[in-house]
Amino acid sequence: TVSQLDSVLSQLVADHPVAPPIEQSTIDHKIEEAALLSKEAMSMFDMVEATTGTEMKTKVFTMFCEQVDESVTQVMDCCTQRQDSKQHKELTHALKSMASSAGALRVQLWCEDVELNAEQDIWPEEQARQELLKQVSLTKRAMQESVAPSGSSPSTGAAQTADALNPKLSCAFMSDAVPALQLRAETY
């Protein structure tokens, strides 16, 4: 239940305090060196399942894959327009929160970098925006592979797992990006 998850997450936060912010000069290297999926989040999913008997990873990953494209589109549109730095920071923060909750570490690190720059009204250039698309695509694939049953191919396993949760969600893992963004992602 939600209250059980809240209790487990509260204990996890108490046991593992938040790390200080990453310095700007090292963030680019940290993104490429970081795991796509946070080991801490993966451990948390295992701990929740062991403690409560509820398998959360597939549900969380499915929700992330289903909602991330819309958030990325909003961030990209705002970055392209370069008109409202407050909105840019809010949208990036929302994407960072979504990524953090799902354990999408590289996407989270990208957002942290952009948030730091937004404080100084610095907008991400095209190459940085393409990096976000790349990391979202890689993360979705890693999530798909993570929930695929043993012995199945990632594409069919994730779809079957998502189908078991909710038939409408099966396509969430199959899409790398919204169509408008996919063309740009393929050129990377």
MARKEZA-177556 format. One record per residue (C-alpha): residue number from 1; residue in three letters; x, y, z. Coordinates in nm, 3 decimals. Layout:
BEGIN
+-----+-----+---------+---------+---------+
!   k !   r !       u !       v !       w !
+-----+-----+---------+---------+---------+
! NUM ! ALA !       X !       Y !       Z !
...
+-----+-----+---------+---------+---------+
***
This chain:
BEGIN
+-----+-----+---------+---------+---------+
!   k !   r !       u !       v !       w !
+-----+-----+---------+---------+---------+
!   1 ! THR !   0.000 !   0.000 !   0.000 !
!   2 ! VAL !   0.099 !   0.363 !  -0.026 !
!   3 ! SER !   0.141 !   0.394 !   0.351 !
!   4 ! GLN !   0.376 !   0.095 !   0.357 !
!   5 ! LEU !   0.580 !   0.240 !   0.071 !
!   6 ! ASP !   0.590 !   0.578 !   0.246 !
!   7 ! SER !   0.714 !   0.412 !   0.565 !
!   8 ! VAL !   0.986 !   0.218 !   0.381 !
!   9 ! LEU !   1.095 !   0.526 !   0.184 !
!  10 ! SER !   1.105 !   0.740 !   0.499 !
!  11 ! GLN !   1.331 !   0.486 !   0.665 !
!  12 ! LEU !   1.551 !   0.467 !   0.358 !
!  13 ! VAL !   1.591 !   0.847 !   0.351 !
!  14 ! ALA !   1.674 !   0.847 !   0.723 !
!  15 ! ASP !   1.936 !   0.576 !   0.669 !
!  16 ! HIS !   2.087 !   0.741 !   0.358 !
!  17 ! PRO !   2.111 !   1.120 !   0.382 !
!  18 ! VAL !   2.110 !   1.322 !   0.060 !
!  19 ! ALA !   2.453 !   1.385 !  -0.088 !
!  20 ! PRO !   2.573 !   1.741 !  -0.139 !
!  21 ! PRO !   2.520 !   1.891 !  -0.485 !
!  22 ! ILE !   2.765 !   1.788 !  -0.757 !
!  23 ! GLU !   3.011 !   2.058 !  -0.857 !
!  24 ! GLN !   2.952 !   2.207 !  -1.201 !
!  25 ! SER !   3.302 !   2.126 !  -1.327 !
!  26 ! THR !   3.259 !   1.753 !  -1.272 !
!  27 ! ILE !   2.899 !   1.695 !  -1.377 !
!  28 ! ASP !   2.965 !   1.619 !  -1.746 !
!  29 ! HIS !   3.206 !   1.341 !  -1.656 !
!  30 ! LYS !   2.976 !   1.212 !  -1.385 !
!  31 ! ILE !   2.685 !   1.175 !  -1.628 !
!  32 ! GLU !   2.880 !   0.952 !  -1.864 !
!  33 ! GLU !   3.038 !   0.757 !  -1.576 !
!  34 ! ALA !   2.713 !   0.713 !  -1.384 !
!  35 ! ALA !   2.496 !   0.408 !  -1.410 !
!  36 ! LEU !   2.178 !   0.459 !  -1.611 !
!  37 ! LEU !   1.973 !   0.331 !  -1.319 !
!  38 ! SER !   2.059 !   0.423 !  -0.963 !
!  39 ! LYS !   2.189 !   0.128 !  -0.762 !
!  40 ! GLU !   2.024 !   0.282 !  -0.457 !
!  41 ! ALA !   1.685 !   0.292 !  -0.630 !
!  42 ! MET !   1.722 !  -0.065 !  -0.752 !
!  43 ! SER !   1.809 !  -0.172 !  -0.396 !
!  44 ! MET !   1.510 !   0.022 !  -0.265 !
!  45 ! PHE !   1.277 !  -0.159 !  -0.507 !
!  46 ! ASP !   1.419 !  -0.492 !  -0.388 !
!  47 ! MET !   1.384 !  -0.387 !  -0.024 !
!  48 ! VAL !   1.022 !  -0.276 !  -0.074 !
!  49 ! GLU !   0.939 !  -0.606 !  -0.240 !
!  50 ! ALA !   1.111 !  -0.805 !   0.035 !
!  51 ! THR !   0.947 !  -0.600 !   0.312 !
!  52 ! THR !   0.595 !  -0.560 !   0.174 !
!  53 ! GLY !   0.569 !  -0.829 !  -0.092 !
!  54 ! THR !   0.481 !  -0.559 !  -0.346 !
!  55 ! GLU !   0.679 !  -0.547 !  -0.670 !
!  56 ! MET !   0.719 !  -0.174 !  -0.732 !
!  57 ! LYS !   0.994 !  -0.159 !  -0.992 !
!  58 ! THR !   0.777 !  -0.249 !  -1.291 !
!  59 ! LYS !   0.503 !  -0.009 !  -1.183 !
!  60 ! VAL !   0.745 !   0.280 !  -1.128 !
!  61 ! PHE !   0.939 !   0.213 !  -1.448 !
!  62 ! THR !   0.617 !   0.188 !  -1.649 !
!  63 ! MET !   0.492 !   0.519 !  -1.509 !
!  64 ! PHE !   0.827 !   0.685 !  -1.580 !
!  65 ! CYS !   0.837 !   0.555 !  -1.938 !
!  66 ! GLU !   0.479 !   0.664 !  -1.993 !
!  67 ! GLN !   0.523 !   1.018 !  -1.855 !
!  68 ! VAL !   0.883 !   1.113 !  -1.933 !
!  69 ! ASP !   0.824 !   1.199 !  -2.299 !
!  70 ! GLU !   0.572 !   1.469 !  -2.212 !
!  71 ! SER !   0.806 !   1.620 !  -1.953 !
!  72 ! VAL !   1.100 !   1.611 !  -2.192 !
!  73 ! THR !   0.889 !   1.777 !  -2.462 !
!  74 ! GLN !   0.798 !   2.057 !  -2.221 !
!  75 ! VAL !   1.162 !   2.109 !  -2.119 !
!  76 ! MET !   1.278 !   2.104 !  -2.482 !
!  77 ! ASP !   1.008 !   2.349 !  -2.593 !
!  78 ! CYS !   1.095 !   2.585 !  -2.310 !
!  79 ! CYS !   1.468 !   2.560 !  -2.391 !
!  80 ! THR !   1.403 !   2.630 !  -2.758 !
!  81 ! GLN !   1.190 !   2.937 !  -2.683 !
!  82 ! ARG !   1.433 !   3.076 !  -2.420 !
!  83 ! GLN !   1.171 !   3.317 !  -2.289 !
!  84 ! ASP !   1.089 !   3.214 !  -1.933 !
!  85 ! SER !   1.384 !   3.106 !  -1.719 !
!  86 ! LYS !   1.158 !   3.053 !  -1.416 !
!  87 ! GLN !   0.939 !   2.810 !  -1.611 !
!  88 ! HIS !   1.254 !   2.645 !  -1.750 !
!  89 ! LYS !   1.385 !   2.586 !  -1.400 !
!  90 ! GLU !   1.046 !   2.454 !  -1.278 !
!  91 ! LEU !   1.007 !   2.213 !  -1.570 !
!  92 ! THR !   1.363 !   2.089 !  -1.531 !
!  93 ! HIS !   1.310 !   2.045 !  -1.157 !
!  94 ! ALA !   0.993 !   1.844 !  -1.221 !
!  95 ! LEU !   1.179 !   1.621 !  -1.468 !
!  96 ! LYS !   1.461 !   1.579 !  -1.215 !
!  97 ! SER !   1.211 !   1.475 !  -0.947 !
!  98 ! MET !   1.051 !   1.224 !  -1.182 !
!  99 ! ALA !   1.392 !   1.082 !  -1.275 !
! 100 ! SER !   1.504 !   1.067 !  -0.913 !
! 101 ! SER !   1.187 !   0.888 !  -0.805 !
! 102 ! ALA !   1.231 !   0.628 !  -1.079 !
! 103 ! GLY !   1.605 !   0.586 !  -1.028 !
! 104 ! ALA !   1.692 !   0.733 !  -1.369 !
! 105 ! LEU !   2.033 !   0.853 !  -1.252 !
! 106 ! ARG !   2.179 !   0.998 !  -1.573 !
! 107 ! VAL !   1.860 !   1.192 !  -1.650 !
! 108 ! GLN !   1.862 !   1.320 !  -1.292 !
! 109 ! LEU !   2.226 !   1.434 !  -1.324 !
! 110 ! TRP !   2.150 !   1.613 !  -1.652 !
! 111 ! CYS !   1.865 !   1.798 !  -1.482 !
! 112 ! GLU !   2.085 !   1.891 !  -1.186 !
! 113 ! ASP !   2.339 !   2.040 !  -1.425 !
! 114 ! VAL !   2.073 !   2.237 !  -1.612 !
! 115 ! GLU !   1.919 !   2.357 !  -1.286 !
! 116 ! LEU !   2.255 !   2.488 !  -1.168 !
! 117 ! ASN !   2.295 !   2.677 !  -1.494 !
! 118 ! ALA !   1.936 !   2.805 !  -1.479 !
! 119 ! GLU !   2.025 !   2.984 !  -1.155 !
! 120 ! GLN !   2.255 !   3.200 !  -1.371 !
! 121 ! ASP !   2.004 !   3.221 !  -1.659 !
! 122 ! ILE !   2.218 !   2.992 !  -1.876 !
! 123 ! TRP !   2.018 !   2.782 !  -2.122 !
! 124 ! PRO !   2.127 !   2.438 !  -2.248 !
! 125 ! GLU !   2.259 !   2.440 !  -2.603 !
! 126 ! GLU !   2.146 !   2.195 !  -2.873 !
! 127 ! GLN !   2.419 !   1.942 !  -2.789 !
! 128 ! ALA !   2.309 !   1.935 !  -2.423 !
! 129 ! ARG !   1.945 !   1.895 !  -2.525 !
! 130 ! GLN !   2.042 !   1.605 !  -2.753 !
! 131 ! GLU !   2.225 !   1.450 !  -2.459 !
! 132 ! LEU !   1.900 !   1.452 !  -2.261 !
! 133 ! LEU !   1.722 !   1.270 !  -2.544 !
! 134 ! LYS !   2.001 !   1.015 !  -2.560 !
! 135 ! GLN !   1.998 !   0.954 !  -2.184 !
! 136 ! VAL !   1.618 !   0.920 !  -2.172 !
! 137 ! SER !   1.628 !   0.666 !  -2.455 !
! 138 ! LEU !   1.909 !   0.467 !  -2.291 !
! 139 ! THR !   1.731 !   0.480 !  -1.955 !
! 140 ! LYS !   1.404 !   0.353 !  -2.098 !
! 141 ! ARG !   1.588 !   0.062 !  -2.257 !
! 142 ! ALA !   1.768 !  -0.015 !  -1.930 !
! 143 ! MET !   1.436 !  -0.010 !  -1.747 !
! 144 ! GLN !   1.285 !  -0.238 !  -2.010 !
! 145 ! GLU !   1.572 !  -0.486 !  -1.973 !
! 146 ! SER !   1.551 !  -0.466 !  -1.594 !
! 147 ! VAL !   1.189 !  -0.582 !  -1.581 !
! 148 ! ALA !   1.207 !  -0.839 !  -1.862 !
! 149 ! PRO !   1.149 !  -1.189 !  -1.722 !
! 150 ! SER !   1.451 !  -1.422 !  -1.729 !
! 151 ! GLY !   1.495 !  -1.598 !  -2.059 !
! 152 ! SER !   1.283 !  -1.356 !  -2.261 !
! 153 ! SER !   1.398 !  -1.089 !  -2.497 !
! 154 ! PRO !   1.382 !  -0.741 !  -2.340 !
! 155 ! SER !   1.128 !  -0.609 !  -2.590 !
! 156 ! THR !   0.875 !  -0.890 !  -2.544 !
! 157 ! GLY !   0.944 !  -0.941 !  -2.174 !
! 158 ! ALA !   0.884 !  -0.579 !  -2.080 !
! 159 ! ALA !   0.571 !  -0.562 !  -2.290 !
! 160 ! GLN !   0.437 !  -0.880 !  -2.128 !
! 161 ! THR !   0.521 !  -0.747 !  -1.780 !
! 162 ! ALA !   0.354 !  -0.414 !  -1.856 !
! 163 ! ASP !   0.055 !  -0.599 !  -2.005 !
! 164 ! ALA !   0.015 !  -0.790 !  -1.681 !
! 165 ! LEU !  -0.012 !  -0.458 !  -1.495 !
! 166 ! ASN !  -0.229 !  -0.272 !  -1.741 !
! 167 ! PRO !  -0.271 !  -0.342 !  -2.113 !
! 168 ! LYS !  -0.265 !   0.030 !  -2.202 !
! 169 ! LEU !   0.084 !   0.065 !  -2.056 !
! 170 ! SER !   0.254 !  -0.199 !  -2.270 !
! 171 ! CYS !   0.357 !   0.059 !  -2.527 !
! 172 ! ALA !   0.536 !   0.272 !  -2.265 !
! 173 ! PHE !   0.852 !   0.063 !  -2.280 !
! 174 ! MET !   0.843 !   0.026 !  -2.655 !
! 175 ! SER !   0.874 !   0.396 !  -2.738 !
! 176 ! ASP !   1.214 !   0.563 !  -2.717 !
! 177 ! ALA !   1.082 !   0.917 !  -2.748 !
! 178 ! VAL !   0.781 !   1.109 !  -2.863 !
! 179 ! PRO !   0.772 !   1.127 !  -3.245 !
! 180 ! ALA !   0.871 !   1.494 !  -3.260 !
! 181 ! LEU !   1.180 !   1.426 !  -3.050 !
! 182 ! GLN !   1.266 !   1.088 !  -3.197 !
! 183 ! LEU !   1.399 !   1.235 !  -3.522 !
! 184 ! ARG !   1.646 !   1.449 !  -3.331 !
! 185 ! ALA !   1.745 !   1.159 !  -3.105 !
! 186 ! GLU !   1.823 !   0.938 !  -3.405 !
! 187 ! THR !   2.069 !   1.192 !  -3.542 !
! 188 ! TYR !   2.281 !   1.179 !  -3.227 !
+-----+-----+---------+---------+---------+
***
